Amino acid sequence: MSLWIDGVVESRMSALDRGLNYGDGLFETMRLLDRAVRYLDRHLARLAQGCERLGISRVDFAALNHEIASIARTLDDGALKLIVTRGSGPRGYRPAGTERPTRVLAWSPPRVADASAGTDGVRVRYCSTPASVNVALAGVKHLNRLDCVLARSEWSDADIAEGLMRDSQGAIVGGTMSNVFAVRGETIVTPRIDRAGVKGIMRGIVIEAAHGAGLVVEEHVLTAAHLAAAHELFLTNALIGIWPVRALENRQLKPGPVTRRLQHMCSA
């Protein structure tokens, strides 16, 4: 792994940083391909929206764009994770208002295990850890991910690629690291992101592509019963693209025509 903090090769940051103390910050996990970040404009747009929601100011997005693009040109394919925190400040939850944001970039190589998942599909299970519900943070890719950490710790079987999380009322929020889509006929359904979950970059791209192809896309409350009735299931995030689900718990599925069509459309 390679690390940059505030544009400088570094592996240490202040113990007073609010990202470390309170999870006071945001992150983007981006796919690096052919020495460029895919969908960088979308990642930075979502980051800007998150900064506005959290009240993190003084982030120079033009400079950040240039910094990421410059560093990406020196790296091989893999994942480039960007973290922006509010910065260091005095003890206490209330920000002082004088903090200077901290920028962290971390590169890691691609995972070999992910290579065939898009073709063959993946096995998925349900998690017992409930997803955190907070309407003030719904959709935001903030640093507070302990519910996902606990959920992902529930299994060690390498053949299970992802776990689906539900809120305390049983509504499906998404995977520990992904958004989920269900297909019935040519209607595509995905959970609403109004109480919990993250508005994923690839989620948005898939919805736009489906609309452009004349497919019906609906966002509403999903339960396990809805997934059990689906003809196709697939997962999305910016690193994996689209993964068909070949098994959910004990139910076997096959990558279907809608999933394959969207994979083709969203691979360019």
Number of C-alpha atoms within 10 A of each C-alpha: 8 13 17 17 18 15 15 11 13 13 11 9 14 12 11 13 23 24 23 16 13 13 15 20 27 23 21 22 19 22 24 25 15 13 17 20 20 15 16 18 11 15 20 17 13 21 23 17 16 20 21 11 12 17 13 23 15 12 17 9 13 9 10 16 13 11 14 17 15 13 16 19 14 9 18 16 17 19 21 25 17 22 21 24 26 27 22 22 19 12 12 10 11 8 17 11 11 12 18 16 22 21 20 21 24 17 23 16 14 15 9 7 10 13 11 11 17 19 13 14 21 24 23 21 17 17 21 15 19 20 28 21 16 12 12 12 20 18 20 22 21 23 18 16 14 11 15 20 13 16 22 20 12 13 14 9 7 9 10 15 20 24 24 27 27 24 18 13 8 14 19 27 29 27 27 20 20 27 25 25 28 25 23 15 12 15 14 21 23 22 21 21 21 18 17 24 30 22 19 23 22 22 22 14 20 21 21 14 17 21 12 10 12 9 15 15 19 15 13 13 16 21 15 14 8 14 19 13 11 18 16 24 28 23 27 24 23 20 20 15 19 29 27 26 28 21 17 20 12 9 10 10 18 16 20 16 13 21 23 17 13 17 19 11 14 16 8 5
